[in-house]
Amino acid sequence: MSKLQVRLYFDDNSWIGPGKVALLEAIAEHGSISAAGRAMDMSYKRAWDLVAEMNRIFGSPVIAAQPGGKSGGGAELTPLGRDVVAHFRAVEAASQQAAGSHISSLEEMRKQKT
């Protein structure tokens, strides 16, 4: 089955896509940037860099992080971060619904190849 993948470009240097949104979802699930990175087979630095990029894009923090140490630290999505996830997933769903019949037609054409 074909799938439509959405990436939103705000300008040449600012975009979000399924990877960045999945990272936010993983942070929400695991309560930690490092645990989210591990779950996604991503380095801690790469995860932090992506979070910093989203903070820049939206002009405010998408996560609230507590420093590590004996208590272990942690992270959670800010209201902005939760909204980014919700709106991006809504765009994906609406795009899939709007394009569904066209995607099906393209799949049929592909099946008819010689």
N, C-alpha and C positions, 0 to 999 in steps of 0.2 A: 504494500500500500504506500502510496506517495504521501509525503507530508509537506506542508507549507511551513517555512521557517521565516520568522519576522526579525528584522533588525531595524531599529529606528535611528536614523541619522539626524541629529539636531543641527550639526554643521560638520565641516570636514574633520574636526578634531573631537567631536562629542557624539557618541552613540552608545546605545544599549542593545543587547540582544539576549538570546536565551542563556548564554553562559553566565553573564553578569547577574541576571535575574535568578538563575539556579544557585549561584553563590549566595545571594541574599537569602534564598529559601533554606539553604544548608546552614547558614549562620543561625537563622531562626530555629531550625530543627535541633542543632547541636549545642547552641548556646555559647559558641566559641568560634573565633576566626580560624584558629589553628585546627580544630576538629573538623570544621567545614572544609578547609583546604585538604586535609587528609582524606576525607570522604570523597572528594572530587579528584584525588590524585594530583593535587596542586600544592606547590610550596607555600609556606606561610607568607613569604615575601610577595609572591605573585597574588595571593588572596588580598593582602593589605594594599598592594598597588591598585588592584581593581576596585577595592572599596574607596581608596583615595580618589581614583578617577571618577567614580560615581558621585562622591562628595563635591568634586569640582564641577561636574556637569550640572548638578541640581542646586549648587550654592549653599548647601546645608548638609549636615551628617545624615547618612542613611542608616548608620548603626551607632549604638552607644556601647562603648567598650570599657571594661574595667581592667586595670592593669593586673598582670599575673602575680605570682608570689605564692606564699603559703596557702592563701585562700583559693588560688587557682584562677582568679580573674574570670572573664566571661564577656559575652557580647550579646546584644539583642538588637532587633530592628527598631529604629525610631518610627514615629508615626509616618514620616516621609518615606522611609524605607518600605514600610508595609504598603503605602499607597503606590509606590513605584512598582512593586510586585503585582499588586491587584490590577492596576491599570495596564501594565504590560501583558499580563495573562488575558485580560479582557480584549485587548487589541488582537492578540493571537487567536482567540476564540472567534471574534467577529470576522477576522480575515479568513480563517478556515471556512466558516459558514458561507461567507460571500463568494469564495472561490471554489467551493466544493464541487459544483456541477462542471466547472471548467477543468478542474483537476481530474475528475472522472472521465471526461471526454479525452483528455490527453493520455490517461492511462489506457483507454480503449484503443486509441491510435497506436500506442506503443505495442500493445498486444497483437495488433494486426500487421506488424512489420513482417517482412518476408524472411 
